[in-house]
Amino acid sequence: MTTRNMIIIKDAGGKIIGAQLEGGTDDEVVTYITPADPQHTLHRVSGVPAKIYDRAHPDEFHRLITAHVNSGVTEVTPITAEDLQQQYSGH
């Protein structure tokens, strides 16, 4: 099964409000999402299966990624925008 890491943003209530597949550190162009509100939090979700990240319908994707994140077996690590910037800048 193919898996990828995702970066997600949660609002102050813990609801997922943004998600992006995480790119590689050797990608020529690097983009990543960051919270717009200080109460929003950023997280890395490890091992997201293709059956989730390939979903085109937003409601279905949101339902599946939320269940995956809340499953209790998924590795979800709090991170910061500074962590991502450092990771992709090579410092």
Backbone torsions as a table, in degrees:
resi	resn	phi	psi	omega
1	MET	NA	131.9	178.5
2	THR	-81.1	132.1	176.6
3	THR	-131.0	156.7	175.4
4	ARG	-140.6	160.1	172.4
5	ASN	-86.2	148.8	175.7
6	MET	-126.2	152.9	170.3
7	ILE	-105.5	129.9	178.1
8	ILE	-124.9	155.8	172.6
9	ILE	-116.2	132.8	174.5
10	LYS	-111.9	144.4	175.3
11	ASP	-80.4	-178.5	-176.4
12	ALA	-60.4	-25.6	178.8
13	GLY	-88.5	-1.6	178.6
14	GLY	92.0	4.1	179.0
15	LYS	-80.7	137.5	177.4
16	ILE	-71.2	122.6	-178.6
17	ILE	-118.9	-2.7	178.2
18	GLY	-161.1	147.9	179.4
19	ALA	-153.8	146.0	178.8
20	GLN	-151.0	138.4	171.6
21	LEU	-63.4	138.0	179.4
22	GLU	-80.6	130.8	178.5
23	GLY	-82.9	173.3	177.7
24	GLY	-85.9	153.3	-179.3
25	THR	-70.9	-13.2	179.2
26	ASP	-103.0	7.7	176.9
27	ASP	-63.4	144.1	-178.9
28	GLU	-65.5	-42.0	177.4
29	VAL	-118.8	128.0	-177.6
30	VAL	-116.5	129.0	172.8
31	THR	-131.7	151.4	175.4
32	TYR	-155.7	153.9	-179.4
33	ILE	-84.8	151.5	175.3
34	THR	-140.3	151.4	179.7
35	PRO	-65.8	142.1	178.1
36	ALA	-94.3	-17.1	-177.1
37	ASP	-117.8	136.6	-179.4
38	PRO	-59.3	-22.3	179.2
39	GLN	-84.3	-9.7	177.8
40	HIS	-83.2	149.2	-178.0
41	THR	-123.2	152.0	-177.1
42	LEU	-110.3	139.4	-177.0
43	HIS	-143.3	147.3	170.8
44	ARG	-100.5	128.0	178.3
45	VAL	-109.4	116.7	-177.0
46	SER	-87.4	144.9	170.5
47	GLY	66.6	42.4	177.7
48	VAL	-77.3	122.6	-178.3
49	PRO	-71.1	152.0	179.3
50	ALA	-56.7	-32.3	-179.5
51	LYS	-62.7	-17.1	174.8
52	ILE	-95.4	-56.5	-172.6
53	TYR	-71.8	-14.3	176.6
54	ASP	-86.9	-2.8	-178.4
55	ARG	-66.8	128.4	-179.9
56	ALA	-88.2	-30.6	-177.4
57	HIS	-79.6	121.7	-174.0
58	PRO	-60.4	-39.5	-179.4
59	ASP	-66.9	-40.8	178.2
60	GLU	-66.3	-44.0	177.1
61	PHE	-58.6	-47.4	-177.7
62	HIS	-60.9	-43.1	178.2
63	ARG	-61.5	-45.4	-177.3
64	LEU	-69.9	-44.2	-178.7
65	ILE	-68.9	-36.2	177.7
66	THR	-63.0	-45.5	178.4
67	ALA	-62.9	-40.1	179.8
68	HIS	-63.4	-48.0	-178.6
69	VAL	-64.3	-38.3	-176.6
70	ASN	-89.5	6.7	-175.2
71	SER	-68.2	-21.5	-177.8
72	GLY	86.2	-8.3	178.4
73	VAL	-114.7	-7.6	-179.6
74	THR	-86.4	137.1	176.9
75	GLU	-80.0	113.7	178.6
76	VAL	-121.9	114.8	-174.3
77	THR	-113.6	122.2	174.9
78	PRO	-63.2	136.3	177.5
79	ILE	-137.4	175.4	176.9
80	THR	-124.3	164.3	175.0
81	ALA	-61.0	-34.2	178.2
82	GLU	-64.6	-37.3	176.0
83	ASP	-59.5	-45.6	-179.3
84	LEU	-65.9	-43.8	179.6
85	GLN	-59.7	-43.7	179.2
86	GLN	-65.1	-42.8	-179.3
87	GLN	-60.1	-44.1	-174.8
88	TYR	-87.5	-14.7	178.8
89	SER	-89.5	-10.6	176.7
90	GLY	83.7	11.9	-179.4
91	HIS	-92.8	NA	NA
